[in-house]
Structures are given as structure tokens and as C-alpha cells.
Amino acid sequence: MINIYSHQNSTSVYLMKNVLENFDIQCEIRNEALASVVGQYNPFNTWIELWIMDDAKYDEAQKILKEALSDEGTKGEPWKCSKCGEEN
């Protein structure tokens, strides 16, 4: 098992877990309970971690996460909901 990603925000970690699992890379989240002890420990030691189960998939997983976290493809015209008209 290898730690591939960590973040202070659990939503971000769960999102990356879902991205990797969509590519059939099994993952596990660790340190989720440590978020409650921030202030007693170094904050970086309490970040939530995403670990991949198969070490052989590390390079593939790293490439997938890099692409998922990049902001390429998000520039340009905003997307507009056809039902409510809200722009994102």
C-alpha cells in the first residue's frame, strides 16, 4: 500500500478516491478520525490520506490524479444549466 494523496478536506480526498476507483484502482482512506485533534498535533500530520492497495498501480494512479487535479479544460465559457439557467 502506498499513500498517494492527502488533504485537509475530506471531501477532496473522497473525490480523488472516486476518481481512482472509476479506473479500477482500489483505495483506502486513512486518518479520517485525526481531523478532530487539530491543535494538539502538527496540522499536516492530521490530514486525511488516500492509499492505493496495489503498489504496481502507483504510476498510473499518480497520472490520473494529476490530470484530475489540473485546471486544464476548465477554462473558457461557463457551463449553463438548461433547467434553471445557473452558470458554473
C-alpha positions as CSV (number, residue, x, y, z in Angstrom):
1,M,0.0,0.0,0.0
2,I,1.2,3.5,-0.9
3,N,0.0,6.9,0.3
4,I,-0.9,8.7,-3.0
5,Y,-2.8,11.8,-1.8
6,S,-3.6,13.7,1.3
7,H,-5.6,16.8,2.0
8,Q,-7.1,18.6,5.0
9,N,-10.5,18.5,3.4
10,S,-12.2,15.0,3.5
11,T,-14.4,15.9,0.5
12,S,-11.3,16.4,-1.7
13,V,-9.9,13.0,-0.6
14,Y,-13.2,11.2,-1.2
15,L,-13.5,12.8,-4.6
16,M,-10.0,11.6,-5.6
17,K,-10.9,8.1,-4.2
18,N,-13.9,8.0,-6.5
19,V,-11.8,9.1,-9.5
20,L,-9.3,6.3,-8.9
21,E,-12.0,3.7,-8.3
22,N,-13.5,4.7,-11.7
23,F,-10.2,3.4,-13.2
24,D,-10.4,0.2,-11.1
25,I,-7.7,1.3,-8.7
26,Q,-8.7,0.1,-5.2
27,C,-8.1,2.7,-2.5
28,E,-8.4,3.1,1.3
29,I,-8.9,6.3,3.3
30,R,-6.9,6.7,6.5
31,N,-6.5,9.3,9.3
32,E,-10.1,10.5,8.9
33,A,-10.6,10.5,12.7
34,L,-7.5,12.6,13.3
35,A,-9.1,15.7,11.9
36,S,-10.7,16.2,15.4
37,V,-7.3,16.5,17.1
38,V,-6.0,19.5,15.1
39,G,-4.4,21.9,17.6
40,Q,-2.9,19.1,19.7
41,Y,-0.7,17.9,16.8
42,N,1.0,19.3,13.8
43,P,-1.9,20.0,11.4
44,F,0.0,18.3,8.5
45,N,0.1,15.1,10.5
46,T,-3.7,15.1,10.8
47,W,-4.5,15.4,7.1
48,I,-6.7,12.7,5.6
49,E,-4.8,10.3,3.4
50,L,-5.7,8.2,0.4
51,W,-3.8,5.0,0.0
52,I,-3.8,2.7,-3.1
53,M,-3.8,-1.0,-2.4
54,D,-1.7,-2.2,-5.4
55,D,1.8,-0.7,-5.4
56,A,2.2,-1.6,-9.1
57,K,-0.6,0.9,-10.0
58,Y,1.2,3.9,-8.3
59,D,2.4,5.5,-11.6
60,E,-1.0,5.1,-13.2
61,A,-2.8,6.5,-10.2
62,Q,-0.4,9.4,-9.9
63,K,-1.0,10.3,-13.6
64,I,-4.8,10.0,-13.1
65,L,-4.7,12.3,-10.0
66,K,-2.5,14.8,-11.7
67,E,-5.0,15.1,-14.6
68,A,-8.0,15.2,-12.2
69,L,-6.4,18.0,-10.2
70,S,-5.3,20.1,-13.1
71,D,-7.3,23.0,-14.2
72,E,-6.9,22.4,-17.9
73,G,-10.2,22.1,-19.7
74,T,-11.9,24.2,-17.1
75,K,-11.2,27.5,-18.7
76,G,-13.4,29.1,-21.2
77,E,-17.1,29.7,-21.3
78,P,-19.1,28.9,-18.2
79,W,-21.5,26.0,-18.4
80,K,-25.1,26.9,-18.0
81,C,-27.9,24.6,-16.6
82,S,-30.6,24.2,-19.2
83,K,-33.3,23.9,-16.5
84,C,-32.5,26.7,-14.0
85,G,-30.1,28.9,-16.0
86,E,-27.4,28.8,-13.3
87,E,-23.9,29.3,-14.5
88,N,-20.9,27.3,-13.3
